[in-house]
Amino acid sequence: MLYMDHSATTPPYDEVVDTVAQVMKRFYGNPSSLHGLGVEAHKLVQQARSVIAKAMNVKPEEIVFTSGGTESNNLAIKGALRAYRNRGRHLITTAVEHASVYECCRQLEREGYSVTYLPVDRTGAVRAGDVRDAIREDTVLVSVMHVNNEVGRIQPIGEIGSLLREYPRILFHVDAVQSIGKLKVSPAELGIDLLSCSAHKIRGPKGVGFLYRRAPVRLEPLLAGGGQEAGLRSGTENVPLIVGMAKAVRMAVERMAENTAHLYRLRARLIARISAMPGITVNGSETMEHMAPHIVNISVPGKKPEVIVHALEQHGIYISTRSACASGDDRPSRVLTAMGLDPARASSGLRISLSADHTESDIDFFCDTLQKVLDPSTLPV
């Protein structure tokens, strides 16, 4: 099997699996309980918080545990707008955000909020100048992802963060689900107030994530209940998954430099091979440093992407058509359409997402197989 869909989810590290199992068996107390078992569980949660904070170079109290990237994004956006409703009802985002941001903003529009969706260029990048031009007196929040999950384009987060320092009343949220462990992410250096992470994108367990919230930024919680996570996320903490996530974050950050260099080498080889194939176009920027190391998006106009996905699966290769959250949608890709690609390219996108465990031989096997399945005699239109 050759799994090349790491942007959808990743196989957890063996060490993470072992840690989750051990904590689940031995430390099953409720972290809110006053007895010894509860105290042990609470200590593990706090230790995990400190591990993640150290890896992100932030304070432990600025880490809020959630169920994953979707909840983190919703808590950041809705929580901030509702907590600072006295400042206004306008937010700025981009046309290429993940569904958990894009649909969150659409929902807020139905509640009476005003949203500006910034355009992107042909490579998928938003312009910091457009952010400045979109700012109004009632702007409360800017939300821009670090790495686009479908195409892999890196957004100018540092430039936007620097710009927003001139507007201290406007909060800056970054969906960093696809960048943590691949690129350096330092909220303080980048001027980020709120940052989302999901563990299963960095070889951690599914169903857990965190939101970095710069102190003293206020958020209105989405859930009413027992007041866990400093009142921001009620519900009994999932101690095994939280501890497993902390291990995955630490391992991803520690191995980032070596893994990223390797991934960029694989990406260059993959693009070189694919670019030589007739009928295929690579989407995004041709400048390597503008792109995340692990994502390559291509279009095969005239071919149904789901047919190619299933044809590759017959050879034990697994890729996707777009974000896993939208993989069953047969409409043209919202992201590729926003980039200005014609309907044929926007409807035929394929996403290949790599792991540091992949080798050059894996890249060659994938390309040889792709060329084989695209043969008109073997692949139906």
Secondary structure, DSSP 4 states (H G I P E B T S, - for coil): -EE-BTTT--PPPHHHHHHHHHHHHH--S-TT-SSHHHHHHHHHHHHHHHHHHHHHTS-GGGEEEESSHHHHHHHHHHHHHHHTTTT-SEEEEETT--HHHHHHHHHHHHTT-EEEEE---TTSPPPHHHHHHH--TTEEEEE--SB-TTT-BBP-HHHHHHHHTT-TTSEEEEE-TTTBTTB---HHHHT-SEEEEEGGGTTS-TT-EEEEE-TT-----S--SS-TTTTTS-S---HHHHHHHHHHHHHHHHTHHHHHHHHHHHHHHHHHHHHTSTT-EEES-SSGGGB-TTEEEEE-TTS-HHHHHHHHHTTTEE-BSS-GGGTT--SPPHHHHHTT--HHHHTSEEEEE--TT--HHHHHHHHHHHHHHTSTTTS--
